[in-house]
Amino acid sequence: MLEHMTDALIEVEANTLEQAFELAAKALVDVMIDVSKVDSKQELHIDVDGYDIENLLYNWLEHIMITLVSDHIALSRFNVSIYKHDGQYRLHANAYGEPLDLEKHNYKVEIKGVTYHMMSIREVDGKYILTFLLDL
């Protein structure tokens, strides 16, 4: 049960960790706008680091949120690769979307922030399950 009605608990499941990160980003965008209405008109290259895998997820989701809220770019498709370098987790992604259009993309709600509360990354029966909480 969520502590606040203004929280969104998201859980995604995928065959690979990279696919799970892609689905997590898409789910975050879909909380704010209708991701199905976003066309892949432009490509962005995104690089984020994390001191552990949860920090990488947090930094990845925060970057996607900031791209939407501050840069006004709606993203809908992601191609993620994750690797370790010098003890840090690194993520490189090609992300596809278009300039944000509040009417076309059916703006829903603002996300105040990504949180570590209830965040988990698990591998269960060969599937990766990511859970995270958004403060709305």
Secondary structure, DSSP 8 states (H G I E B T S, - for coil): --S-TTEEEEEEEESSHHHHHHHHHHHHHHHHS-GGG----EEEEEEEEESSHHHHHHHHHHHHHHHHHTS-EEEEEEEEEEEEETTEEEEEEEEEEEE--TTTTT------EEEEEEEEEEEETTEEEEEEEEE-
